[in-house]
Amino acid sequence: MDVHNAAKKTMEAAGFEYTRPFIGHSVGVGIHDYPFVGPVHGDWVLEPNMVFEIEPGVNIGKERVHTEDTILVTGGKAKNLSQFIDTSEILVIK
């Protein structure tokens, strides 16, 4: 729940309305596997060696801005397993 709430707070502080029911999900056979990281799916405890997709997103007008990173939970600071790309400019797909 802390992960979801931190993303919500950050997005709202930037002036965006944050309405997503979850901030991320586990990685498995399906596209969006349990456990989900967010208030509609319970207060899960993240444990070392779990892998999640963390995908904050907001709506800007009729458009949705969405990023996604693969995160490994460790005994300390989480590790981002995603390939790093420069996000200083948003890629627009039309």
ABEGO torsion letter per residue (X at the ends): XAAAAAAAAAAAAAGBBBABABABBBBBABABBOBBBEAAAEBBBBBBGBBBBBBBBBBBEABBBBBBBBBBBBABBBBBABBBBBAABBBBBX
